[in-house]
Amino acid sequence: MPYQSHGFTIEDSIARNEEVYEVEFTRWGTRLDDPSAGILPQENLQFPPPGARPIPSSVAVAAIGPRSTVDRCWITWDRQKILKIPPADVVYPERVVSMPRIVTCDAPLLFPQSTRVTPSLPATQSWWDAMQFGTAYVFPWGPAPGFNPAGQGSGGASHGGKFGTTTGFYVGQTFVTLDGKVLPFTPEEEPFLQLLLYTKPPLFAPPARRAAMLRSRVWSAISDTDIVAIYPIFGRKRVGISLISHNFSGVPAKTCDYTVGIIRNVNEDPLFEPAPLFEVKAAEALGVPGETGINIQLNNQCADYVVIHIKTLTSPAGGALTVVAED
């Protein structure tokens, strides 16, 4: 199950007078089907999960936690007025509705939200519905600036990248690589949301930075260019990548070309409208001899994923890599 409650709910936390309730949500925003299939509900697409009661109104603060790989999410709330506005009042009633609050690493939600405890959100998993009912749910997508009709917020609709309003993708999605190949988008790990819900006003403001993201692995590559890792970095400003070709696991060291790409504005639109997933080159180191470690540093690349390519000039070859990404 994507949502790791560990048998402890937010109601438990409030009843026990805890200061903070921690949400751990693996595979956050990963749609298990092509969005055009319209299969609902999917637990990956909201917190609390479909059919569960909404977040209580007693939550004072919402903040992205230090272990989160995603850097943003959207929370609905109660404006204490229904969203239906008579068409006679405005030409475009959808443009004047209140929108979910966005929570980012640098901008936690620092004031209590008015919410209702019922009804539970229906299977449509729509922030539009949640705002209509005045219930608090968390979503991996949010509103676009300007025009937001009811269908735009639905969990049954794909969420493109025109306004950067999603952090999710769907299983089976493809992306265009640096050399023009179309490959399945299969990250080394899927987005992880750690959300801190403060049941009381905190004594200090929540920290704006996440903990350093540390990853490493042993790789082996053939003579063609191999993608050896795709990691979610979601807004981390400093990414250091260390690479070496060495016989760690019985595969000899060889001269290699190392290339690092990035993917910006990840989205789940199967029709490539308006923003397909494609990779751009961020850095490279060519003809690096075996047994020679190198470091590639990326600064403020504003990306959602980092992609590491390795090409061996003579095969086979093996080695290792280490990635450190910081806010």
Beta strands, then each sheet from edge to edge (+ up, - down):
strand 1: 20-25
strand 2: 61-64
strand 3: 72-75
strand 4: 101-104
strand 5: 138-139
strand 6: 174-176
strand 7: 182-184
strand 8: 193-198
strand 9: 213-221
strand 10: 225-232
strand 11: 238-245
strand 12: 256-263
strand 13: 279-288
strand 14: 294-299
strand 15: 305-312
strand 16: 317-326
sheet 1: 1+ 8- 2+
sheet 2: 4+ 3- 5+
sheet 3: 6+ 7-
sheet 4: 9+ 16- 11+ 14-
sheet 5: 10+ 15- 12+ 13-
end
